[in-house]
């Protein structure tokens, strides 16, 4: 929740976009699904209050391409159109797989 609040405050304060760090994927203290939900809420709240389009790059990096696509699907279901992944961690094939899915 604190992470989502920080995203909201940045977006509400005037930033157009925020992003997850490359190392933020799904640690025990901040699971990816919870982070995605809290960030989606932050985006929606900031957009409603400012009347501006806001965004957040959700880090979909995962141990397998299948898990990464699952995270991208969940982001889309939440209405968050931007995902990212760490290609050095995930690899070039994972990068291509995510790009094909997102297109």
Buried (B, 14 or more C-beta within 10 A) or exposed (E): EEBBEBBBEBBBEEBEEBBBEBEBBBEEEBEBEEBBBBBBBBBBBBBEEBEEEBBBBBBBBBEEBEBBBBBBEBBEEBEBEEBBBBBEBBEEEBBEBBEEBBE
